[in-house]
Amino acid sequence: MPPPNDYFVNPDKPYFENGMDQYGRRHYEETEAMSPETGNILAKNFQEMVSTMHENLK
């Protein structure tokens, strides 16, 4: 799961062909990744889940 600051897709054929970053390196993660916000969404939901569990233990 790439972090949002390293998320890159091919500008012409996003998700179908690998893209190249500004240094000419191939990026491959994004063809398999869900979105640049996936990590943030999962972290937020996990935090809410832990908070709910904590409240129920009181």
C-alpha positions in Angstrom: 0.0 0.0 0.0 1.9 3.1 -1.2 1.7 6.2 0.9 -0.2 9.2 -0.6 3.0 11.1 -1.3 4.4 8.3 -3.4 1.3 7.4 -5.3 1.8 7.6 -9.0 -0.2 6.2 -12.0 0.5 6.3 -15.7 -1.0 9.6 -16.9 -2.1 8.1 -20.3 -3.3 4.7 -19.2 -3.8 4.7 -15.5 -4.0 1.3 -13.8 -3.3 -0.5 -17.1 0.3 0.4 -17.6 3.1 1.1 -15.1 4.2 4.7 -14.8 7.6 6.3 -14.6 8.4 8.8 -11.8 10.4 12.0 -12.3 13.7 10.0 -12.1 12.7 7.5 -14.7 12.0 4.7 -12.2 9.1 2.4 -12.8 6.3 2.5 -10.4 4.4 -0.8 -10.0 2.6 -0.6 -6.7 -0.2 1.6 -8.0 -1.4 -0.9 -10.6 -2.4 -3.2 -7.7 -3.3 -0.5 -5.1 -6.8 0.6 -4.2 -6.2 4.3 -3.9 -3.8 6.8 -2.4 -6.2 7.2 0.5 -6.5 3.6 1.4 -4.0 3.8 4.3 -5.7 6.8 5.8 -9.1 5.2 5.5 -7.9 1.9 7.1 -6.1 3.8 9.9 -9.2 5.9 10.7 -11.5 2.9 10.8 -9.0 1.0 13.0 -8.8 3.9 15.4 -12.6 4.1 15.6 -12.8 0.3 16.2 -10.3 0.5 19.0 -12.1 3.5 20.6 -15.4 1.6 20.5 -13.9 -1.4 22.1 -12.3 0.7 24.8 -15.6 2.4 25.5 -17.3 -0.9 25.8 -14.8 -2.2 28.3 -15.6 0.6 30.8 
